[in-house]
Amino acid sequence: MEETFVPFRGIKNDLKGRLMCYKQDWLGGLTAGFRILAPTTYIFFASAIPVISFGEQLERDTDGILTAVQTLASTALCGIIHSIMGGQPLLILGVAEPTVIMYTFMFNFAKNRPELGSKLFLAWTGWVCIWTAILLFLLAILGACSIINRFTRLAGELFGLLIAMLFMQEAIRGLINEFHIPERADITSTEFQSSWRFGNGMFALILSFGLLLTGLRSRKARSWRYGSGCLRGFIADYGVPLMVLLWTAISYIPAGSIPKGIPRRLFSPNPWSPGAYENWTVIKDMLNVPVLYIIGAFVPATMIAVLYYFDHSVASQLAQQKEFNLRKPSSFHYDLLLLGFMVILCGLIGIPPSNGVIPQSPMHTKSLATLKHQLLRNRLVAKARSCMGKQESLGQIYRSMQDAYWQMQTPLIHQEPSSRGLKELKESTIQLASNMENINTPVDGSIFDVEKEIDDLLPVEVKEQRVSNLLQSLMVGGCVAAMPFLKMIPTSVLWGYFAFMAIESLPGNQFWERILLMFTAPSRRYKVLEECHATYVETVPFKTIAVFTLFQTAYLLVCFGITWVPIAGVLFPLMIMLLVPVRQYILPKLFKGAHLQDLDAAEYEEVPALPFELATEGDLSRTASFADDGEILDGFVTRSRGEVRRVCSPKVMSSTATPSKELTGLQSPRFPDKVYSPRVNQLRGNNSPRGVGRGPFSPGEAKPSNLRKCG
């Protein structure tokens, strides 16, 4: 994204770029057919369930003024507007945990002020939203989003882990409250007797951990050995919502023998209940707010504007990571401007505003990458089998697949040119074909494994469209009308889903992976190098990695601790913003430039990871394909957020076979004569029972591993 601070230029460029592909955004989603329902349903539950939980939290923290009806309405309304009028359709909007924290702080402030009180709380927040929108307008017009690239991985991943901690905190707090008497509850009721409270708490633990464990397990269904491929794929795509339904049904099993309130369920008024619609007319009370508090609303508005500017932009940035290979332009400035209008709208009708959310936005992109992979894969498998039926050679099959691949692309003048194409054929496949006496001999399944080979050939691409975002927003809106059914869900199931969301957001976060590395025994660190790993693992001394991670951890704990401070807790967005000058001016003085670039680079190309010594663990032709993984892009997202050194096995390189002239052009430039990581051999020499000497390279020639350095 070009850095421009000329007023309106950023908005103009965003509109120009996105309007050119607006029609194709809709056509791309519609042509996907029913397959668009899988990512739509996945992101709907990932968006709706936390929003319902936040409504439950706000209902407790605001004495029932705000409930799940308001949070669902805000998420649906803003999502529909953004999916139709927004610039980046991959961005998911919703009421987020930081918004809940800010509204809780504002309510505690207002209810203790006689001039405001609970009665004028929503009217005062309406003025807060107006000030917030004005600040967002200024930021968008003046091109403040141009500096989004200065939000490096240090800030983005720290904020992502902070959100995960807040999710997990809410899950733990909710489970603890299951053992206590809720506020405003009738303490004389049978279910609040000590024995029944204990029983409710234990049942809540079963339901929460049941959802958490089965939800995580269902996401890996594609790697199961049982069931057909269609069944495993269905469970992987729809397993989490199915688990919500399953554990809700289980909660009704003991219904006849226990008090009615056990387990506790979502409490929220129906949208048509008397008094439930009072907040929708809050605009008539806004002029009753004292002038001093109207002016004072600028203070929390500043915090919220900073929060939304950062959260919205970073969520959009994470949804457009370079490894996703998006081809359509970004829209940071225009989306921030549109967010300002939505904040005003939400404030005037008395509902908390929605903004871009983490981790739902990158999860949305990931699910659409899975969809694009499935569409391309089906087409290429059919083409390859057709060519094999015609007894064509390997070179002819590859060229036919390449032609079919390009036919499925939709090149438009606004899109960045795609130079990726299909990846190169496996070296092992090329060598098998070159060993044949006649290279033109028809290829059969023993040489070219259609299923696995095509999975490895396909690059990562995303089905960029607007349909899934619009559909999931409409489904969230439908939840408002379905509130009587939603109130059947136990609150403990929601706490389990909070924990699920927190854990789901951890893979791919380098900050989290460095924390795990610090707890890895020195004698076992060589295993990190055997897996997909970022460049810093090999190039940065372990002591430097540890110091950088400890600094990031300390900063994270400070930000998390601030959220616990009454009133002053609204300052935590400023702590996140402060990371920009800290990264730009302070950290370069504490760490070497080369080490800091590997640990926290901002702009260099990030590439997908590959396993370290593929052939030492098994022949390349038996590498697990995307379709065999628990999630098609799990490995990609889990280990690809840093620049990753691609390494391949010397076992393949040591082959004496010489490829024929016809296949020479198919060989990959990624396979040089000596591409390997010497540090694993060095580490294995002392620590691994498997020993060394598996390849033609001598471990004695290897450089010492930085993972073993302590200084």
PyMOL commands that set and color helices and strands:
alter all, ss='L'
color gray80, all
select helices_A, chain A and resi 9-20+22-30+33-61+68-85+97-111+121-141+144-150+153-177+190-192+194-218+221-223+229-250+255-257+278-288+291-296+298-319+322-324+332-348+360-389+394-407+427-434+450-457+467-481+483-486+491-504+510-518+522-524+526-530+536-539+542-562+568-577+579-590+593-600+614-617+620-622+626-628+634-638+650-653+661-664+678-687+699-701+706-708
alter helices_A, ss='H'
color red, helices_A
select strands_A, chain A and resi 93-94+355-356
alter strands_A, ss='S'
color yellow, strands_A
deselect
rebuild
show_as cartoon
